[in-house]
Amino acid sequence: MSWLERVLLRRWAVGALAAVACLIVVILVWVGWVAVRQWQQSLLLLADRQADDASERFVVDLTRDMQAVQRLVLLSPALDAFTSRDPVPDPTYGAVNLVASAFARYSYPEAFFIWNRERGAAGPVFFYRRDRPVRWNQGAAPAPFPVIVDEHASIGPALLQRIQDEAAEGRRFVVVEIPLEGVTYQVVARLLYRDVFRQNLQTIFGFAVNLDWARQHYFPALLDEAASAARAGQGVAIAIADERNQPVAGALAAVIAPGAPTSDRTFPLMFFNPVIAAADPPVKLQRRSWTVRAATRVDSSLLLASADANRMLVLGLVAAATLAIGIALSVRAARARLRLAELRADFVASVTHEFKTPIATIRAAGDTLVADRLEGAAARQDYARYIVHESRRLTRLVDNLLAFTRVTDTPDVRPSLEPVVLSDVVAESLDRFAVQLAAGAFRVDVAMPATLPPVLGDRTALALMLDNLVDNVIRHSRGEHSLAITASVAGRFVVLDVSDKGGGIPPDEVRHVTQKFYRGRLAGHGGTGLGLAIAARIVDDHRGTLKIDSQPGVGTTMRIAIPAAPVQPASTPQPAAVEDPS
C-alpha cells in the first residue's frame, strides 16, 4: 500500500469514526427527545381530556338548568290539573304556589304570567320576585308568599297580543325575544286549548328572562357554583363567551398557561328545550350560540410536570452538545493532520508533474536535434531556445524546492544581505520569462525610477521571489493579459508592485494564498502551491512586508516593501530604467 493510499485510508477512518460518534450522539439525543416528548404529549393529552370532560359536564349541567323551568314548571301536572277545572278558577289561585316554588329553585325567571279566556283582553296576571322588582311594576299588592302579583301590568296587553298572534297558528309553545321597557327579554309561554284542533285558546302560562340580568348575574353565579362544587375538575378553569367571543363569565387569560390545552363547546342561548318545541312550527327567535371554554390552569400538576420535562430535556441537550463539541474538536484536529498529509501528497504529485513536463520537452527537442531532422539554422535555434527555456524552468523548480527545504528545516537561518539594484533583478526576471510572456501576448509595463535606491537583500533570493510572482501572473491571468511592475520609495522602504488584470482572488482566500501547499479554487491546473509561500518567506527574511490587494474580476496587486540599503559614503550612479522587453 502506497503512502498516499495510507493517508487516504486514515482520512476515511477518521471520517468513519466521527460519523459513528456523531450517529451515537444523535441517537442518544433522539431517544431522549422522543421519550420526553412522548411523556409531555401524554400529559398534554390527559390535560386536554380533563378540559374536554370539564366543558362537557358544565354544558350538560348548564343546559339542564336553562331548560328546567319549561320542563318542570310549564309542563307541571299541577298546572294541567288546575287549568282543566270547569269552570276555570281565578288564575292567581293555583299558579302562585307553583310560581313561588319556581322562584325559589331557579334564579333566571324574572317574571311569570298567566292568562285565561275569562280575562278577555285585560291582559295576563304577572308574578314578580319581591327582591327583584321589574321596571313596569305599578305598585301591585304582594301575595302571602315572597311573590308580587300584578293584574294590571302596563306591558300585559302588548305581550298578550304578540302571543295570541303566534297562537293563531296552533302552537303549543311560543318563544319570542321582545323588548319590554327598553330591556330585551326572552319569553317562553305554553298555550293550552279547549279543543284538540287548537282552535280555541284557553290558557297561557309562561315566564320572562331578562337577558341582560342573566348575562351579568346568572351565568357568573352558575360558573362560581360549578367551581365551588369541583365540577370542573382539579386544575381546570372555565369561562363563557357570547356569540361575538366577548367574555361573559370567567377569565382564562390570567389563570391558564400559554399553549395550554383548551376545549370549546357551544350551547344555544335558549331557556327552553328546542326538542319539545320542535313539534310546533319553527320558533321565531334569533338563534345565538354561546361558548363554554375550559382550559388547564397554570398551576395544574400536569403542566408543572410538563415544565419539569422541558428542563430535563434542556439538560440532556446541553450534555449532548458538550459531547458533540468534544468530538468535533477531536475530529477537527485529526482532519487537520490528515489535511496536511494530503497537501504534502498533492505537492509531491504536483512537483513530479512539474518536473516531467520540462524534462519531456528537453528530451524531445534533444532527440530532434540529434536526429538532424530540422532544416535550417533558424529551426535549430528555436529548438535550442526551447531547451534553454525549459532548463531555466527546471532550475526555478529546483530553486523553489531548495528554498522550501530551507524554510522547513532551517526556519531561523537568515540570508546574508548586501545592497542589490532592484531594477537589475526585474530586468533579469523578465528576460527569463520572455518566451512565456510573448506566447501569452502579455502587455508588460515597467516603471522603475532612475533614482530608486538599492535594497538590502540577497540577490538570489530576491530573484527567486520575483520569478515566483511573475510566474504566478502568467499562470493565473484570465481575459486581458497584462503585467505591470512599478517601484517607489516610502520612507526607508523600497516598494515594488507586481500587478495583473486576471481573475483575482476571492476575498476569503487572500489570507491563505501565502500558506504552503495552498491552492485556491480558481487556481486551475499546474503549480506546486509553494510560489507565494516562498515569496512571503523571502520578504519576511528581508524584514519586509507583503500585501495582497485583489478584486475578483479586476485583478491582483502584490505589494512588496523591502528596506533600502544604507547610503554609502561614496555615491554610485544608478542604472538606467529597464526598457520593456516585449
C-alpha positions in Angstrom: 0.0 0.0 0.0 1.5 3.3 -1.0 1.9 6.3 1.3 -0.9 8.2 -0.4 -3.2 5.3 0.0 -2.4 5.1 3.6 -3.2 8.8 4.1 -6.5 8.4 2.3 -7.3 5.3 4.4 -6.6 7.2 7.6 -8.7 10.1 6.4 -11.6 7.7 5.7 -11.1 6.0 9.1 -11.2 9.4 10.9 -14.3 10.3 9.0 -16.0 7.0 9.7 -15.1 7.3 13.4 -16.5 10.8 13.5 -19.6 9.7 11.7 -20.2 6.8 14.1 -19.6 9.1 17.1 -22.0 11.7 15.8 -24.5 9.0 15.0 -24.4 7.7 18.6 -24.8 11.2 19.9 -27.7 11.8 17.5 -29.3 8.5 18.6 -29.0 9.3 22.3 -30.4 12.8 21.7 -33.2 11.4 19.6 -34.1 8.7 22.1 -34.1 11.2 25.0 -36.1 13.7 22.9 -38.7 11.1 21.9 -39.1 9.8 25.4 -39.5 13.3 26.9 -41.8 14.4 24.1 -44.0 11.3 24.4 -44.2 11.9 28.1 -45.2 15.5 27.6 -47.7 14.5 24.9 -49.3 12.0 27.3 -49.5 14.8 30.0 -51.0 17.2 27.5 -53.5 14.6 26.2 -54.5 13.9 29.8 -54.9 17.7 30.4 -56.8 18.0 27.2 -59.1 15.2 28.3 -59.7 16.9 31.6 -60.5 20.1 29.9 -62.9 18.4 27.5 -64.6 16.4 30.3 -65.0 19.6 32.3 -66.5 21.6 29.4 -68.9 18.7 28.6 -70.1 18.3 32.2 -70.6 22.0 32.6 -72.5 22.4 29.3 -74.8 19.5 30.3 -75.5 20.9 33.7 -76.0 24.4 32.3 -78.4 23.3 29.5 -80.3 21.2 32.0 -80.7 24.1 34.3 -81.7 26.5 31.5 -84.4 24.1 30.4 -85.7 23.2 33.8 -88.4 25.8 34.2 -90.0 24.8 30.9 -89.8 21.1 31.7 -90.7 21.2 35.4 -93.0 24.3 35.7 -94.6 24.9 32.3 -95.3 21.2 31.8 -96.1 20.6 35.5 -99.0 18.2 36.1 -100.2 20.6 38.8 -100.8 23.2 36.0 -102.7 20.7 33.9 -104.9 19.8 36.8 -105.5 23.4 37.7 -106.4 24.5 34.1 -108.6 21.5 33.4 -111.2 22.5 36.0 -114.6 23.7 34.8 -115.4 26.4 35.4 -111.8 27.7 35.4 -111.0 29.3 38.8 -109.1 32.6 39.3 -105.7 32.2 37.7 -103.9 33.5 40.8 -105.4 30.8 42.9 -103.4 27.9 41.8 -100.5 29.5 40.0 -99.0 31.5 42.9 -97.8 28.4 44.7 -96.2 27.0 41.5 -94.5 30.3 40.8 -93.2 30.7 44.3 -91.6 27.3 44.1 -90.0 28.1 40.7 -88.7 31.4 42.0 -87.0 29.6 44.9 -85.4 26.9 42.8 -84.3 28.9 39.7 -82.8 32.4 39.5 -83.2 33.3 35.8 -87.0 33.7 35.5 -87.7 37.4 36.4 -91.5 37.1 36.0 -94.2 34.6 35.4 -97.5 35.3 33.8 -100.8 33.5 33.3 -104.0 34.3 31.3 -107.2 32.5 30.6 -110.1 33.3 28.4 -112.3 34.6 31.2 -109.9 37.6 31.5 -110.6 38.6 27.8 -108.4 41.5 26.7 -107.5 42.5 30.2 -104.0 41.1 29.8 -102.3 38.4 31.8 -101.6 38.4 35.5 -97.9 38.8 36.3 -95.9 37.4 39.2 -92.6 39.1 40.3 -90.0 38.4 42.8 -90.2 40.5 45.9 -86.4 41.1 45.9 -86.1 41.8 42.2 -88.6 44.5 41.1 -89.3 45.0 37.4 -89.5 48.3 35.6 -93.1 48.1 34.6 -94.4 47.2 38.1 -97.0 49.8 39.2 -97.1 49.0 42.9 -99.1 45.8 42.8 -100.0 44.3 46.2 -97.8 41.4 47.4 -99.2 37.9 47.8 -98.9 35.9 51.0 -95.7 34.5 49.7 -92.5 36.3 48.6 -94.2 36.9 45.3 -95.7 40.1 44.0 -98.9 39.8 41.9 -99.7 42.4 39.3 -103.0 42.1 37.5 -102.7 45.4 35.6 -99.2 45.4 34.1 -98.6 48.0 31.5 -96.9 45.6 29.2 -99.7 43.0 29.5 -101.9 43.8 26.5 -98.9 44.1 24.1 -97.4 40.8 25.3 -100.8 39.1 25.1 -101.4 40.4 21.5 -98.0 39.1 20.5 -98.7 35.6 21.9 -102.2 35.4 20.5 -100.8 36.2 17.1 -98.5 33.2 17.4 -101.3 31.1 18.8 -103.3 31.6 15.6 -101.0 29.0 14.1 -102.0 26.4 16.7 -98.7 26.2 18.5 -98.2 24.5 21.9 -95.3 26.8 22.8 -94.4 30.4 21.9 -90.8 31.6 22.3 -90.0 35.2 21.4 -87.4 37.9 22.2 -89.2 41.1 22.9 -88.1 44.5 24.3 -90.1 45.4 27.5 -89.5 48.8 28.8 -86.2 49.0 26.9 -84.8 45.7 28.2 -84.6 42.6 26.0 -86.5 39.6 27.4 -86.8 36.0 26.2 -90.4 35.0 26.8 -91.4 31.3 26.9 -95.1 30.5 27.1 -97.2 27.4 27.0 -100.5 27.5 25.2 -103.5 25.3 26.3 -106.5 25.0 24.1 -110.1 23.9 24.8 -110.2 21.6 21.8 -107.9 19.0 20.2 -107.8 21.1 17.0 -106.2 24.0 18.8 -108.8 26.5 17.6 -110.0 27.9 21.0 -107.2 29.2 23.2 -108.0 28.5 26.9 -104.9 29.4 29.0 -101.4 31.0 28.5 -98.8 30.3 31.2 -95.2 31.5 30.7 -92.1 33.2 32.1 -89.8 36.0 31.0 -86.0 36.1 31.3 -84.1 39.4 31.5 -81.2 38.5 29.1 -79.0 41.4 30.4 -79.5 40.3 34.0 -78.8 36.7 33.0 -75.5 37.8 31.4 -74.4 39.8 34.4 -75.6 37.5 37.3 -77.0 34.1 36.3 -74.1 32.7 34.2 -71.3 34.0 36.6 -73.2 32.6 39.6 -73.6 29.3 37.9 -69.9 29.2 37.0 -68.9 30.0 40.6 -71.3 27.3 41.9 -69.7 24.8 39.5 -66.2 25.8 40.6 -67.0 25.5 44.3 -68.6 22.1 43.8 -65.4 21.0 41.9 -67.5 20.0 38.9 -64.8 21.4 36.6 -62.2 19.0 37.9 -58.8 19.9 39.5 -56.6 22.2 37.6 -59.2 23.2 35.0 -60.7 26.7 34.6 -63.9 27.5 32.7 -65.2 30.7 31.0 -68.2 31.6 29.0 -68.2 33.8 25.8 -71.0 35.2 23.7 -71.6 34.8 20.0 -69.1 37.7 19.4 -66.5 35.9 21.5 -66.8 38.6 24.2 -66.3 37.3 27.8 -69.5 36.7 29.8 -68.2 34.9 32.9 -64.7 33.7 33.9 -61.3 35.0 32.7 -58.9 32.3 31.3 -56.0 34.6 30.4 -55.0 35.2 34.0 -55.1 31.6 35.1 -54.0 29.4 32.2 -50.6 28.7 30.8 -49.7 29.8 27.3 -50.4 26.9 24.9 -52.4 25.0 27.5 -55.0 22.5 26.2 -58.4 24.1 25.8 -61.8 22.6 24.9 -64.7 24.6 23.4 -68.3 23.6 23.4 -71.2 25.7 22.2 -74.7 25.9 23.7 -77.8 27.9 22.4 -78.9 30.9 24.4 -82.4 29.3 24.9 -84.2 29.0 28.2 -86.4 26.2 26.8 -85.9 22.7 25.3 -85.9 23.0 21.5 -86.7 19.3 21.2 -90.0 19.9 23.0 -90.8 22.9 20.9 -89.9 21.1 17.6 -93.4 19.6 17.3 -94.6 23.1 16.5 -93.7 25.3 13.5 -90.2 26.9 13.7 -89.7 29.3 16.6 -89.3 32.9 15.6 -86.3 33.5 17.7 -82.8 34.9 17.0 -80.6 31.8 17.4 -77.4 32.7 19.3 -74.7 30.2 20.2 -72.5 30.9 23.2 -69.3 29.1 24.0 -68.1 27.3 27.1 -64.3 27.2 27.1 -62.4 25.0 29.5 -58.6 25.2 29.8 -55.9 23.7 32.1 -54.8 26.1 34.8 -51.2 27.3 35.0 -50.8 25.7 38.5 -52.0 22.3 37.2 -49.8 19.4 38.3 -49.9 18.1 34.7 -48.4 21.4 33.3 -45.9 21.6 36.1 -44.7 18.1 35.3 -44.5 19.0 31.6 -42.3 22.0 32.5 -40.0 19.7 34.5 -39.8 17.5 31.5 -38.6 20.6 29.4 -35.9 21.3 32.0 -34.7 17.7 31.8 -34.7 17.9 28.1 -32.6 21.1 28.1 -30.1 19.5 30.5 -29.9 16.4 28.2 -29.3 18.6 25.2 -26.6 20.6 26.9 -24.8 17.3 27.8 -25.2 16.0 24.3 -23.9 19.3 22.9 -20.9 19.2 25.1 -20.1 15.7 24.0 -20.6 16.7 20.4 -18.3 19.7 20.7 -15.6 17.5 22.2 -16.0 15.0 19.4 -15.9 17.8 16.8 -12.7 19.3 18.2 -11.0 15.9 18.2 -12.1 15.2 14.6 -11.0 18.7 13.6 -7.5 18.1 14.9 -7.3 14.7 13.2 -8.6 16.2 10.0 -6.1 19.0 10.1 -3.3 16.5 10.4 -4.7 14.4 7.6 -5.2 17.6 5.5 -1.6 18.5 5.9 -0.5 15.0 4.9 -2.9 15.2 1.9 -1.5 18.6 0.9 2.0 17.2 1.0 1.0 14.2 -1.1 -0.6 16.6 -3.6 2.6 18.6 -3.5 4.7 15.6 -4.3 2.3 14.8 -7.2 2.4 18.4 -8.5 6.2 18.6 -8.3 6.5 15.3 -10.1 4.3 16.6 -12.9 6.1 19.9 -13.0 9.4 18.1 -13.4 8.2 15.7 -16.1 6.9 18.5 -18.4 10.2 20.4 -19.0 12.2 17.1 -18.9 10.0 15.7 -21.6 10.3 18.9 -23.7 14.1 18.9 -23.4 14.3 15.3 -24.3 12.0 15.7 -27.3 13.9 18.7 -28.5 17.3 17.0 -28.0 16.2 13.9 -29.8 15.1 16.0 -32.7 18.4 17.8 -32.8 20.4 14.6 -32.6 18.4 13.0 -35.4 19.1 16.1 -37.5 15.5 16.3 -38.7 15.5 20.1 -38.8 16.3 22.1 -41.8 17.9 25.5 -41.5 19.8 27.2 -38.7 16.6 29.2 -37.6 14.7 26.0 -36.7 17.7 24.6 -34.8 18.0 27.9 -33.0 14.3 27.8 -32.0 14.7 24.2 -30.6 17.8 25.3 -28.7 15.8 28.2 -27.3 13.2 25.8 -26.1 15.8 23.7 -24.4 17.2 26.7 -22.7 13.8 27.9 -21.6 12.8 24.5 -20.1 16.2 24.3 -18.4 15.5 27.6 -16.7 12.1 26.3 -15.7 13.7 23.2 -14.2 16.2 25.5 -12.4 13.4 27.5 -11.0 11.7 24.4 -9.8 14.8 23.2 -8.1 15.4 26.6 -6.5 11.9 26.5 -5.2 12.3 23.1 -3.7 15.6 24.1 -2.1 14.0 27.3 -0.7 11.1 25.2 0.6 13.6 22.8 2.3 15.4 25.7 3.9 12.2 27.3 5.1 11.0 23.9 6.5 14.2 22.6 8.0 16.1 25.8 9.0 13.4 28.4 9.7 15.7 30.6 11.8 18.5 30.9 9.3 18.6 34.4 7.7 20.3 35.1 4.3 23.3 37.3 4.0 22.2 40.8 2.9 24.0 43.3 0.7 23.0 46.2 -1.5 21.0 45.0 -4.5 19.9 47.1 -7.5 16.2 46.1 -7.8 15.9 47.2 -11.4 18.5 44.7 -12.5 16.6 41.9 -10.7 13.4 42.9 -12.5 15.1 43.0 -15.9 16.7 39.6 -15.5 13.4 38.1 -14.3 11.5 39.5 -17.3 14.3 38.1 -19.6 13.9 34.7 -18.1 10.1 34.8 -18.8 10.4 36.4 -22.2 9.2 33.3 -24.1 6.1 32.8 -21.9 5.2 36.5 -22.0 5.5 36.6 -25.7 3.5 33.3 -26.1 0.7 34.7 -23.9 0.7 38.1 -25.7 1.2 39.9 -22.4 1.4 43.7 -22.3 4.3 44.4 -19.9 4.6 47.8 -18.3 7.7 48.5 -16.2 8.2 51.8 -14.2 11.5 51.8 -12.3 12.7 55.3 -11.4 16.3 56.1 -12.1 16.7 57.5 -8.6 15.5 54.3 -7.0 17.9 53.3 -4.2 19.2 49.8 -3.9 17.7 47.4 -1.3 19.4 45.5 1.4 18.9 41.9 0.4 20.0 38.6 -1.1 20.1 38.9 -4.9 19.4 35.2 -5.5 16.5 35.1 -3.0 15.0 38.3 -4.5 15.3 36.9 -8.0 13.5 33.7 -6.8 10.8 35.8 -5.2 10.2 37.9 -8.3 10.3 34.8 -10.6 7.5 33.3 -8.5 5.4 36.4 -8.6 5.8 36.7 -12.4 5.2 33.0 -12.9 2.0 33.4 -10.8 0.8 36.2 -13.0 1.4 34.1 -16.2 -0.3 31.1 -14.8 -3.5 32.7 -13.5 -4.2 35.5 -15.9 -7.7 35.4 -17.4 -9.0 37.6 -20.2 -6.7 40.6 -20.7 -3.0 39.5 -20.3 -1.2 42.3 -18.5 1.8 42.6 -16.3 2.8 45.8 -14.6 5.8 46.3 -12.4 6.4 49.6 -10.6 8.7 50.8 -7.8 8.6 53.7 -5.5 10.2 54.9 -2.2 8.2 55.0 1.0 10.3 56.2 3.9 13.2 53.8 4.5 11.5 51.1 2.3 11.5 50.5 -1.4 8.0 49.4 -2.6 7.7 47.0 -5.5 4.2 46.5 -7.0 3.5 43.5 -9.3 0.0 43.8 -10.8 -2.1 41.9 -13.3 -5.6 42.1 -14.7 -6.5 38.4 -14.1 -9.5 36.8 -12.4 -8.5 37.9 -9.0 -8.5 36.1 -5.7 -11.7 35.6 -3.7 -11.7 37.6 -0.5 -11.9 34.6 1.7 -8.8 33.1 0.2 -6.5 36.1 0.3 -5.1 35.3 3.8 -4.5 31.7 2.8 -2.6 32.0 -0.5 0.7 32.6 1.2 0.4 29.3 3.1 2.4 26.2 2.0 0.7 23.9 -0.5 -2.5 26.1 -0.6 -4.2 26.2 -4.0 -7.3 28.4 -4.5 -10.5 27.1 -6.0 -9.8 29.2 -9.1 -6.2 28.2 -9.5 -6.8 25.6 -12.2 -4.1 23.0 -13.0 -0.4 23.3 -12.6 1.8 24.7 -9.9 3.1 23.4 -6.7 1.3 25.7 -4.2 4.7 27.0 -2.9 5.3 30.1 -5.0 3.6 32.7 -2.9 4.6 30.9 0.3 8.3 31.1 -0.7 7.9 34.7 -1.8 6.3 35.6 1.6 9.1 33.9 3.5 11.8 35.6 1.4 10.1 39.0 2.1 10.0 38.1 5.8 13.7 37.1 5.8 14.4 40.6 4.4 12.4 42.2 7.2 9.9 43.5 4.7 6.2 43.2 4.2 4.0 41.5 1.5 0.5 42.9 1.0 -2.1 41.4 -1.4 -4.8 43.6 -2.9 -7.1 41.7 -5.1 -10.6 42.2 -6.5 -12.3 39.3 -8.3 -12.8 40.0 -12.0 -10.5 43.1 -11.8 -7.0 41.9 -10.9 -4.4 41.5 -8.2 -1.5 43.6 -6.9 1.3 42.1 -4.9 3.0 45.0 -2.9 6.4 44.1 -1.5 8.2 46.6 0.8 11.9 45.9 1.4 14.2 48.1 3.5 16.5 50.3 1.4 20.3 49.8 1.7 22.2 52.3 3.8 23.7 55.2 1.9 27.3 54.6 1.2 29.9 57.5 1.7 30.8 57.4 -2.0 27.8 57.7 -4.2 27.5 55.4 -7.2 25.4 56.1 -10.3 22.1 54.4 -10.5 21.4 52.1 -13.5 19.0 53.4 -16.2 15.4 52.4 -16.2 14.6 49.0 -17.6 13.1 49.0 -21.1 10.0 46.9 -21.8 11.4 43.6 -23.1 8.3 42.9 -25.1 
